[in-house]
Amino acid sequence: MTTTPAALSLSELAPRALQSEIRAMTMECDRLGGVNLAQGVCDTEPPAAVLDGAKHAIDAGHNIYTRLDGIARLRAGISTKIQHFQGVSTDPDREILVASGATGAFHAAVMALLNPGDEVILFEPFYGYHLSTLSSLRIQAVPVPLHAPTTPTADWSLDYDALQRAITPRTRAILINTPSNPAGKIFTHAEIEAVGHLAIRHNLFLFTDEIYEHFLYSGAQHISPFSFPNLRERAIVISGFSKTFSVTGWRLGYLVADPQWLGAIAYFHDLTYVCAPSAFQHGAADGLEQLGPDFYSALAADHESKRARIVSALTDAGMNPYTPAGAYYILADASSLPGATAAIKARNLLAQTGVASVAGSAFFRPGLGENLLRFCFAKRDSDLDNACSRLRSLR
């Protein structure tokens, strides 16, 4: 019998902070001179149009505060991109907020729309920052497990019955990450429709983190809940430029929401961050204006090639991977590696091969994910090929 998932307490979360595990692995990898596939830094080269736009903006004097919701050019560019990829019209003056990273957008939205003691459902395996942000604001995260793939090329799937059971009178929102970190899971039209049905029935917000929306493989399609007319009022869409333009250090994201919510979200973003970095906003605006559809298709094709290489290497190493449908992370079976926990297995793998990964347990409730490791494949080709060669030494 499947039991209803329980909210995670602060005492359960504190010792398992994802970011500390990533940093610990990164520091140890640096000490050993290894290849870091633990941290999702996306160290491929940013587009020239984006870099040149930011440099020109600095020289042109765009070094002071912007409007709290971002510069007009960037909001207009985001609106145009949403129209092109999702077929949805948005008002750049009333429905779009330029934020200090997708994490900043999520933090501001949670502060504006939720209260301490509320519950938010998120799907497991989950992204640690989502869970930690909720916890830091005294909001209870309720994980609902996805069905793991039964074949290496299948996707993780929604357990609708488990989702229904997880909803309580204290539930205020459901959080979807599509494509997801760490599993690369892409929510299908039918799954979003099913989740949306429950959100409507129980009057819940539907948060969606879509930061990996352009990393799609094997014909997969990204679908945003914002494109469903009956969900638009309750959908809070979070995305950004860190991954798409390879500028994770710029901290530049955005949020799309109904006008009745955006004002409060913008207020809390202003209170915490004032505004996103001015010159970087201009760089991203240039990127949106100058980079056409071919850029996004090439981005996906390049990372699909990287995915094929890491899948092959992990398979050869005896660490059978779950091939992701999107994003640029991959979960692999680490049961053949020595160690009682995933964290120990990750350190043993690093010591033996010089390849850093993240313990799968960082993405699950305590006691789960101990035979999984997560690898990031958004790396320069030379670094990725080096890592693949090192992993194959396990044979």
N, C-alpha and C positions, 0 to 999 in steps of 0.2 A: 504493500500500500504506500502511495506517495504522500508524504506529509506536506503541509503548507509551509513555505519558506518563512523563516523568522527574520526579523530585522537584525542587522548586525550592530552590536554595541561598540562603544568607543574602546572598551578594554580589548575587544577582539581585533579592532583595526590597528591600534597604535603600534604593536610590535611588528606589523606586517606591511609597513608603508612601502608601496611600490617604488617610489622615487629613491628612497634610501638604498634599496636593493640594486637598482640600476646604477646609482652612483658608486656603490661599493664595487660592483663588477667592472665599471669603467675605470676606476682607480687601480684595481688589481690588474686589469688588462694593460693599462698604461705602464705599470711597473714591470710587467713581463714582456712588453714590446709586442703584444699580440694584436689581433684584429677585432675591433669592437663591433659585434653584431647585437649588442645588448641595447644600446641607446638609439632611439629613433630620431637621429639628428638629420637624416636626409642630406648627406654631404655632397650630393651631385651639384654641378655648376648652375647657379641661377641664370635665367634668361638675361641677355645683354640689355634688352629694353627696360627691364625692371631695375637693374643696377644703374644704368645710365640715367633713368628717370629720377632716382633718389639722389644721385650726385648732382644733377642739374638743379634739383629742388633746393639742395643745400646752398649751392652757389647763388641761386635766385633769391635767397633770403627766407625760405619757408622753414624757419627754425623756431617758431613760436607756437603757442596753443592754436589748435583749430577749433571749429565748432564742436560741441561735445559729441555730436553724432557722426563727425567725420567730414572731410571735404566733399563738396558737391560732385566733383568729377568722379571720385571713387564710388560714391553711393550710386551715381548714375551708371557707372560701369558694372557694378554688382547687379543692378536691376536688369541691365541688358543681358548679362550672362545668365541670369535666372530665366529670363524670357527665352533665350536660345536653347538652353539645355533642359528646362522643365516645362516650357510652354506656359508659364504663369506670369502675368503682369503684376508688378509691384510698384508702389509709390516710394521713390527714393527719399522723399522728404518726411514721410510719415511711417514707413514700415521697415527701414533699414538703419542699423546702427553699426558704425565702424568701431571695433573694439580692440583692446590690448590683448590680442591673441584670442583664440577660441576659448581658452581657459578663462580669460577675463570676461568674455561674453557669458559663459555659463555661470560664473560666480555672480555676476551682476543680476542675471535672470533669476537665479535661486533666491538671492537676497530680496528681490522685488516681489516675487510671486508666491513664495513659500514662507512658512513660519516654523520655529522650533517645535519639534514633536510631530510634524507632518511626516508621512511616509512616501517614499518614491521608489517605484519598482525599476530595477535595471536588470539586464539580462547577463547571465553568467556563461562563459567567462566575460568579465567586465574590465573596463579601463580604470586603473587605480585612481587617476585624478578625479574621475566622476564620483567615485565612492568617497574619497577623502574630502572633496569639496562639500559634499552633503554632510558628512560627519562633522566637519569643522564648523558648520552653521547649525549644528544640533538637529539635523534632519535625519531620519532613520532610513537607511538604504535596505530595501528588501530584494535580495537576488532571486531571480527565477531562472533555473537552468535551461539552456537550450539543449536539444537533442544532438549529441555528437554524431558526426558523419559515420556511416556504416562502411563507406568505401573511401579511399584516399582522395577521390575527386569530387565527392559529394559535399554539400554545404551543411553547416549547422542549421537546425530547423526549430521553429517556434513550437513550444508546448502550450497550446491554447488552454487546456484544462488547468495546468499549473498556474498560468497567468491569472485565470479567473479566480482560483483559490487564494491567490496572494493579495487580492484587493480586499481592503478592510475599510471601515468608516473613516480611518485616518489617512487613507491614501489620497494624495493630491496630484500625483503626476506619474507618468510612465516615461522612461528614458530609453531611447533607441540610439545606438551607434551603428551607422550604416554608410559605407563599409566599416567593419569594426576592427578595433584594436583590442585583443590580440589575434582574433580568429580569422579576420578577413571576411566575416559573414556579411552578406548583402541581403537585406530584408526584401522579400518579393512583394509584388503588388497585392497578392492575396493576404500575405502576412500583415502588411501595413493596414489593409482594410479590416482585418480581424482585430488588430490592436486598436485601431481607431473606433471600431464598434464599441469596444469596452470603454474607451475614453469618453465617448459620447454618453453611453448609458450611465456612467458613474460621474460625469462632469469633471474630468481630469484634464490637466495640461498634458501635452505630448511634446516633450523635449526631444530634439533629434540632433545629434552631433554628426555632421556630414563632411568633416574635414578631409576625408579621403575620397570624395565624390568623383574625382577624375582618375582614380587608380582602379580600373575595371578590366577584367580579363575574360578571355574565351567567350566574348559576346555578351557578358553580363551587363545589366542596365541598372543605373542608379535611379531610384524613385524616392522623391521627397514627400512626406505627408502634407507639406504645404501645397502640393499640386492637387490634393483632394478637396473639392469645394466644401464638403461637409466637415473637414478637419481644419480648415484654414484659420478659423477663429481661435483654436486652442493649440495650434502648432507653433512651437518656438524653435526656429531653425538656427543652428550654429555651424559656422564654417570659417574658412579663412584662407590665407595665402602661404602659410608656413611650409606646407607640404608641396602644394602645386608649384610654387615658384622657388622652392628650396631655400627659404629664408627663415628658418626656425628661430634664429636669433633676433629677428625684427619684431616679434610679438605683434603680429597684425592679423586680426580676425574680423568677423562680422556676425551680426545676428539679424534675423528677419522675423518679424512678428506683427500681429494685428495692431493697429494704432492705439487701441485701448490699453495695451500692455507696454508698448514701446517707451512711452514717456517715463514710466516708473523704472523700467530697466535702464534707460539712459541716465536717469538721476543717480542710481546706485553705481553705474559705471563711472560717471563723473566724480562721484564722491570718493571712489577708490583709486581711479587712474587719471582723472581729469580728461584726457583724450589719448587716442593712439598716437604714436610718433609721427610728427607732421611730414617730414621729408619722405619717410617710408610710405606714407599714404600716396604721395605723388608718384613714387616708383611703381606701386601696385596699380595705380590708375593708368599709367603708361603701358604696363603689361596687359591690362584688360583691353585697352584701346588698340594695341598694336599686334597682339598675338591672336591669330585666328583659330578656327576649329582644328586645323592641322597640328597646332602645338599640343593640344590636349590629347588628340589621338596618338601622336608620337610619344607623349609622356606615358600613356598606358602601354603602348607597344614595347617601349624600352624596359619598363618594369616587368612586363610579362616575360621578356627574355631573361631578366634577372631572376624572376621566380623560377623559371625552368632550370636554371643552373643550380640554385640552392636546393630545389626539390631533388634533383639528380644526386647532388653531393650527400644530402642527408640520407637518401635511400641507400646509396653505396656504403654509407657509414653504419647502416643498420639501425638508423633512427627514423623509422617510417613517419613521414610528415603528413599533416592534413593540408592539402593543397588549397590555398585561400582563393576565393572568388574575387576579392578586392583588397584594398589597402596594400601595405608592403611589409607585413609581418607573417611569420609562419610558425605554427605550433608543431612540435615534433615529439615522438615517443622516445623518452629517455630511460625506459625501463632496463635497457641493457647496460646502462652506465652504473658504475659503483656509487654507493651512497644511499642513505636512508631517506633523505629528503631531496626535493628538487634543487634547493639552494646548494646542498653539498654536491649533487650531481653536476650543477653548473660550474662549480669551482674545480671539480675534478676534470671536467672537460676542458676548462681553460688551462689548467696545469698541464694536461696531456697534449693539447693541440694548439694552444695559444688563441683559441677562438672564444670570445665572450658571448654569453647568452643570458637570458633572464629566467629565473625559476618560474615554472608555470603556476606554482602555488600563489604567486602575487596577484593572479587574476581570478581567484576562486575563494570561497569561504574556507576557514581553517580545516585542514585535513584533506582537501581536494587539490588536484593538479600536481601531485608530488611526482608523477612520472612524465611530466611535460616540461619542455623548455621552449622559450620563444626566441626566434631569431629575426633580426631586421635585415632586409635585403636591399634597402634604398641606399646603396653604396656605390662609390666609383667602381668601374668594372675591374680595375687592377686589384683593388682591395677585396672585392667580392670573390674574384677568381683565386686570390691567395687564400681566403678563408675556406673556399670549397676544397682546395688542394689539401689544406690542413685537416679538414674534417674527414676526407677520404683516407687519411693515415690511420684511422681507427679500424680499417678493414683487417 
